[in-house]
Each structure stands twice: as C-alpha cells, then as structure tokens.
C-alpha cells in the first residue's frame, strides 16, 4: 500500500517539476524576445 502512495507522490512531484521547467522556459523566451525586439 505504501509503495503505491510513494509512486503517486513521485509522479506528482515529477509533473510539478515539469510544469515549473516549462513555465521558466516560456518566461525566458518572452524576456529574450522583449530584449531583442
């Protein structure tokens, strides 16, 4: 039972990290376009 909970926690943490990384990438692209435009 605890193994399933641990896997769910890991999956949620991984998705949160992925969302954070994509948000940072989007922000970096926007800032870069603002700088060069």
ABEGO torsion letter per residue (X at the ends): XAAAAAAAAAAAAAAAAAAAAAAAAAAAAAAAAAAAX
